[in-house]
Amino acid sequence: MLEIGELCYALNSVTYHNFEDGILRFCQRFIRYGQSNKMISNLYAIDLMPKMFSAKKNNFLNQTLARLQYACLLWGYITYSGK
């Protein structure tokens, strides 16, 4: 990445994700992210346990998806077996 440029933190950045592949793939993705967090947590002895959050755009769908995302992250984190 250093060949491309410098990596910097952007406090006010916004990331858009494409979840057109359905709710099952959405869940699988965040379970995998939870497992990755646990792997990193074990490797570096840091706590990366997922924390509940609210969607920025406060409506029923976004809040439901935020809770589902959290549940999938947590499931991946607590079921990671170290494979």
C-alpha positions in Angstrom: 0.0 0.0 0.0 2.9 2.3 0.6 3.5 2.3 -3.2 0.0 3.8 -3.7 0.3 6.5 -0.9 -0.1 7.2 2.8 -2.8 5.5 4.9 -4.6 8.1 7.1 -7.5 8.2 9.5 -10.5 10.1 8.2 -12.7 11.0 11.1 -15.7 12.1 9.0 -15.5 9.5 6.3 -18.6 7.6 5.2 -18.6 4.1 3.8 -21.3 2.7 1.6 -21.7 -1.1 1.3 -23.5 -3.1 -1.3 -25.8 -5.7 0.3 -27.7 -6.6 -2.9 -26.8 -10.3 -2.4 -29.5 -10.7 0.2 -30.0 -11.1 4.0 -28.3 -14.5 4.2 -25.1 -13.1 2.7 -25.4 -10.0 4.9 -25.4 -12.3 8.0 -22.6 -14.6 6.7 -20.4 -11.5 6.1 -20.9 -10.1 9.6 -20.4 -13.5 11.2 -17.1 -13.7 9.3 -16.2 -10.2 10.5 -16.9 -11.2 14.1 -14.7 -14.3 13.7 -11.9 -12.1 12.3 -12.3 -9.7 15.3 -11.9 -12.6 17.7 -8.9 -13.9 15.8 -7.2 -10.5 16.1 -8.3 -10.2 19.7 -6.6 -13.5 20.5 -3.5 -12.6 18.5 -2.9 -9.2 20.1 -4.6 -9.7 23.5 -7.1 -6.9 23.0 -10.8 -6.8 23.5 -12.7 -6.5 20.2 -16.0 -7.8 21.5 -18.8 -6.2 19.3 -20.8 -3.5 21.0 -24.4 -2.5 20.3 -24.8 0.5 18.2 -27.6 2.5 16.6 -28.1 3.3 12.9 -27.3 6.9 12.0 -30.5 7.2 9.9 -33.1 6.3 12.5 -35.9 4.3 11.0 -37.3 0.9 11.6 -35.4 -0.9 8.8 -32.0 0.6 9.7 -32.4 -0.1 13.4 -33.5 -3.7 12.7 -30.5 -4.2 10.4 -28.2 -2.6 12.9 -29.4 -5.1 15.6 -29.0 -8.0 13.1 -25.5 -6.9 12.2 -24.6 -6.7 15.9 -26.1 -10.2 16.5 -24.1 -11.6 13.6 -20.9 -10.0 14.7 -21.4 -11.2 18.3 -22.2 -14.8 17.1 -19.1 -14.9 15.0 -17.0 -13.5 17.9 -18.2 -15.9 20.5 -18.3 -19.0 18.3 -14.8 -18.5 16.8 -12.9 -21.8 17.3 -9.4 -20.8 16.2 -9.3 -22.7 13.0 
